[in-house]
């Protein structure tokens, strides 16, 4: 029950804390690592199960969500709806939405089914493993100004390497208790879009899974080269910022020197991508490697190997903050982690945040700077001086 990016957009979670906002009829509710501002009259309490809608969730204009959609002019795939974003409410960041489970018949039906099979505590744990975005019609928001090319596509990216991405720290329960003593490579999180350059030998078992190239673009030699965004295997073109970056930075020229069927993954940043918060010049784009996937062995290379290959081949690597640090030595808890995610980045601009990858490459997560969210407006809306309650009633004096 996940979307194409693997994110569980709508889940049942447990409240850990409820803290009042002084001078306001609002509370800050903590769910895992997320903080959500709610009306106190909703009566949320610690230990309670709630339905959590993660930021980037796009809610359909349905009977469940029409109150939100009525105040929204957002559209996705030509359908109106409401985008769940980071909000600044009464000087508190609020990231996501929470509801009582009984508000959703689909959630309660699933819970009833589980309770009929398991003891109540086990049923709750099973419920919390699910995502309900599909049954509620919730989609992952896709920014149409991502820099994806309009030059043509061969279809979806190849299935034999995963798309890059990792979860936010706030989404990982017991992060410090379970993972605090692991050692990480820490890199800067760059404000760009995922890009993959792959090489596949034509004699390999993986080659038949690739779509044929169009007649006007054929590749000679024993290997097939490709360049992908998160959603497309992009057709080679002189107008493609993806292909141009791969050529100009000699990724295509040198990828064969690694000596394997391989996928080089990283962040494509530039003037036409995501508002250019990094301040690139007009028409300037740059690819920064953060991962290399060994297709034959179906595993990611260790961070030290990736950094070494980039150094040897002259490729740009995402800026490395530390090559080996325990999480517990870097920060005390998630709040401290988010504070330390802030800072000045590669181009002298405020950085988006940090990425943490274990030195065996088996686990990774990211911490996004709240100051960056507020400054850039990415995922952030200033809420008006009123809120619309779930029943449609306009509630004044909350903010």
Number of C-alpha atoms within 10 A of each C-alpha: 15 14 14 11 14 13 18 20 24 26 20 25 21 19 20 15 17 21 14 15 18 9 9 13 15 21 23 22 24 19 26 19 17 22 21 21 26 25 19 19 9 13 10 21 16 14 13 14 21 22 22 24 25 22 21 22 23 26 27 22 19 14 7 15 17 18 19 21 20 14 11 14 10 14 16 18 8 7 9 18 23 25 25 22 22 25 23 18 20 18 10 15 19 23 21 23 20 23 17 15 18 12 13 13 11 14 20 14 12 15 19 13 12 18 17 10 11 12 10 14 10 13 18 18 13 16 22 17 12 17 22 22 22 13 11 18 12 22 19 22 17 12 10 10 10 15 21 22 18 11 13 14 16 18 14 15 22 19 10 15 18 18 20 17 15 16 15 15 25 21 16 16 12 15 17 17 10 10 16 18 13 17 19 25 23 27 20 24 24 22 19 26 19 22 27 29 23 24 22 22 17 15 10 11 10 16 17 10 10 19 13 11 13 10 6 5 11 10 9 7 7 9 16 17 16 21 23 27 24 18 16 18 21 23 22 21 15 10 11 19 24 27 22 17 19 21 13 13 16 14 22 19 12 14 20 17 10 13 9 16 22 25 26 21 24 24 23 24 28 25 19 19 20 18 17 17 22 22 14 16 11 10 9 13 20 20 28 23 24 24 23 25 24 18 19 15 11 12 14 20 18 18 22 15 14 19 21 12 17 19 12 10 15 13 17 17 20 22 17 15 14 14 16 16 18 17 22 16 10 15 16 12 17 19 15 11 21 20 16 16 23 19 17 13 17 13 11 10 13 18 24 27 27 25 26 24 23 22 21 15 17 11 14 18 19 24 24 22 22 18 18 20 18 17 12 15 15 15 15 21 16 15 13 11 12 12 18 14 14 15 10 13 10 11 13 12 10 18 21
